[in-house]
Amino acid sequence: MEQKLRVGILGATGMVGQRFISLLEDHPWFEVVTVAASPRSAGKTYEEAVGGRWKMTTPMPEAVKNLAVLNVNEVEKVAATVDFVFSAVDMTKDEIKAIEEAYAKTETPVVSNNSAHRWTPDVPMVVPEINVEHFGIIDAQKKRLGTTRGFIAVKPNCSIQSYTPCLAAWKEFGPKEVVATTYQAISGAGKTFQDWPEMVENIIPYIGGEEEKSEQEPLRVLGTVGEDAIIKADAPKITCQCIRVPVLNGHTAAVFVNFEKKPTKEQLIEKLLSFKGFPQEAELPSAPKQFIQYREECDRPQVKMDVDYENGMGVTIGRLREDSMFDFKFVGLSHNTVRGAAGGAVLCAEALTAKGYIAKK
Ligand SMILES: NC(=O)c1ccc[n+]([C@@H]2O[C@H](COP(=O)([O-])OP(=O)(O)OC[C@H]3O[C@@H](n4cnc5c(N)ncnc54)[C@H](OP(=O)(O)O)[C@@H]3O)[C@@H](O)[C@H]2O)c1
């Protein structure tokens, strides 16, 4: 790309915002020029505003340390400085809906990590390897918003990334019933063990709103593009329990599945290994070369060994075997703040850029 696109990060001081800052350091297409957060941080330098809250294991990039933090709510002022924004603010759902639409209406594309617009009928919710064609609904959205280049695109919840890619890879066998239990890392709540000591040696069997997202969002991702709305798939039926476990990064899922046409184990593994999509074909900068890896060892995937597979952008599957009640069962793992949050959004933005939806203003 001749000239990098100018990027703003809404919620730049938070956990996901920091992950965006880290992932975008030296990005070949995008340059972070604007950081925005709450009025509490506005006016400070990024370094001052984050203070002791830097949660990444790599140091804060020099290029952002002295950027002045803007107020997310000053939409026109922020929008004037950028070609598009990533959104990772923590506000109420209604506030997020309104502010993301306000940005889109300034002709600034919004690629969001938030859940607020995931069920807005004409907002695409995309895992680029699975349903990049859903970006086609953006034309209808722009018509509704009255914009020419402004729109909102979102990525799905972090919990679904450990099993939904398998359901997509196995589409031709007709997955019809899925029972999943997720074992979710504390960084998914924006926390480390320092600020959530109660999680050390503990398990909490409740994550607000997570089970509904884990059951419903895969159906939207596996859905089709209608005239002015994404049409949700009607299969598989998914039931899910979501459990918080004492792990810093990495959501694991233990999954049972029934198929319309029962395949062999070898067929299932072959489909996982050959599954690829637009990011691989277009060689997008953040695309994992091999999206899904299958580990034959009986004790994989393991968080410590596999969470950073393909720089946190790949998915690891293991323990695929026949079951006595269901056709098959398996275990999946993905990085919740990389593939499941900021990294997934960066890949969406790369796909949107490659397809011409995001360009210089
Ligand atoms: N953590 C994850 O893995 C994950 C995964 C998927 C989705 N999410 C979602 O992503 C969003 C951000 O999560 P997070 O973990 O990064 O949260 P976080 O660490 O609490 O950060 C929140 C960010 O939003 C800003 N903010 C808070 N209140 C605001 C207000 N009233 N007006 C403007 N900005 C405000 C904060 O600015 P200040 O620093 O100035 O307060 C900060 O930059 C949430 O909606 C969360 O549900 C998180």
The ligand as an ORCA input file, in Angstrom:
! r2SCAN-3c Opt
* xyz 0 1
  N     -11.430     -8.060     26.931
  C     -11.839     -8.851     25.941
  O     -11.229     -9.898     25.631
  C     -13.062     -8.524     25.130
  C     -13.431     -9.390     24.121
  C     -14.526     -9.076     23.331
  C     -15.223     -7.915     23.565
  N     -14.860     -7.069     24.578
  C     -15.633     -5.808     24.692
  O     -14.786     -4.734     24.250
  C     -15.074     -3.546     24.991
  C     -13.806     -3.079     25.671
  O     -13.362     -4.090     26.579
  P     -12.071     -3.898     27.463
  O     -11.867     -5.186     28.150
  O     -10.970     -3.346     26.645
  O     -12.580     -2.767     28.507
  P     -11.705     -1.796     29.401
  O     -10.347     -2.330     29.611
  O     -12.546     -1.460     30.591
  O     -11.579     -0.447     28.492
  C     -12.660      0.351     28.204
  C     -12.292      1.531     27.289
  O     -13.475      2.317     27.083
  C     -13.258      3.639     27.556
  N     -14.482      4.141     28.203
  C     -15.047      3.702     29.348
  N     -16.142      4.450     29.647
  C     -16.251      5.368     28.651
  C     -17.153      6.442     28.399
  N     -18.189      6.701     29.202
  N     -16.980      7.186     27.274
  C     -15.947      6.947     26.450
  N     -15.048      5.936     26.634
  C     -15.202      5.171     27.733
  C     -12.121      3.539     28.556
  O     -11.487      4.799     28.675
  P     -10.764      5.275     30.063
  O      -9.469      4.537     30.142
  O     -10.579      6.727     29.854
  O     -11.704      4.929     31.182
  C     -11.263      2.491     27.897
  O     -10.505      3.063     26.865
  C     -16.191     -3.917     25.962
  O     -17.424     -3.547     25.392
  C     -16.062     -5.426     26.098
  O     -17.305     -6.006     26.445
  C     -13.786     -7.342     25.363
*
